Amino acid sequence: MLLRALILPVFVAIGWVQVASAELALVMVEEKGCIWCARWDREIAQKYPKTPEGQAAPLRRYDIHTPVPGDLEFAGRLSFTPTFVLVEDGRELSRIEGYPGEDFFWGLLGAMITRADPDIMMN
């Protein structure tokens, strides 16, 4: 037992033991008839899962008019669609309210993901 107590910290320090990492997801808060949600779907939805951002934070959709799922915890009220909420293990880290267009969306999302985990976009 003493040997295990001495060796385990060494394995962790040199990376031989993997520690479970937090899970990121991007929650798209939407509603039926939202023209900006439809525009995001046309411009981004198909390619999102194939991008580094989509790999780092898989998309999850949530209808603003339904009860908040028990595994999600938002920092504040959701008022606008679309709202893109970056969550870590279901807890809100940051959000983009509205859809600012494709060019701005990627930059804002990349910054959010990098703030959450500076190494994640490097992989």
N, C-alpha and C positions, 0 to 999 in steps of 0.2 A: 504494500500500500504506500509506503514511504517513497519507493522508487517511482511509482505512478505519479505521486504528487510532485516529484522533482522533474520528471520527464515531460509531462503534459504541457507545462508552461513553455518549455523549449520548443515543442512541436508547434504550438500556437504561434510563438514568436517568429518561427521560420516559415510559417504558412503551410505546414503539413496537415493541420486540422482546419477544416473550413467551418467558419462561424456563419450561422444562418443570417442572411442579409434581409433588410426590410424590402417589402414589395411595393413598387410604385405602380400607379395606374392613372390614366387620364379619364376623368368622368366628364362626359359631355352632357350637360343639362339642356334638354331640348323640349319642344312642344310641337304638336301638330299645327301646321300652317305657318310656322316660323320661316320667313323668307331667307333670313341669314343662316339658319340651320341648313336649309336646302342648298344655299350657295356653298357652305362648307362641305356638304356632301358631294357636290359636283366637283369642287376644286381639290379636296384633300382626302376624303374618305377612302377611296380606292387605293391610294398610295401610302396612306398612313402606316398600316401594319408592316410595310416593307422598309420603312425608314429607320435610322438609328433611334429617333425619338419614339417611334411606335414600338420598337423592340424594348426600349428602356421602360416605357410606360404604356402598356397595352390599353386600348380604348375600351371604355365601358359607358354605355348610354343609360341615361336616367330621365324619365319624363317628369317635368317640374310639377305636374298636377297629381302625382301619385305620392303616397307616403314614402318618406326617406327609408331606404333599406337599412336594416339593423346593423349591417356591417360597415356603414358609412357614417362619418361624423364631420359635418360641415362647420366651419368657424363662424359663419354668419348666415343670415337669411339669403335665399336664392330668389332673385327678383327678375332677372333678365335671361332671355334665351337668344343665342346659345351662351352658356357660361361653361368654361373649361376649367375643371378643378383638378389640380394635381394632388393626389392622395398618396400617403405612405401608410401601408397597413390599414387603409380605410379612413385615416385621419387627414383632414385638409392641411396642405402645406402652403399652397398659393393658388391663385385663380386669374383667369382672363375673362372679363365680362364683355360679352359681345364678340363679334367676329371682325377683326380689323383688316381682313384680306389676307391672301396667301403669304405675301412677302413678310408682313409684320407678324403673322401668326407663328411662322417657323422660328423667327428670332426670339419672340417672347417665350415660346414654349421651350426652346433650347436653353434660355437663361434660367427658367424655372427648374428644369431638370438638373442643370449644372449646379444651381444653388442647393438642391436637395442632395446631390451626390456628385461632387466634382470629378470623380473618376469614371462615372457611368458612361459618359459620352465618348470616352477614350477607348472603350472596348469594342 
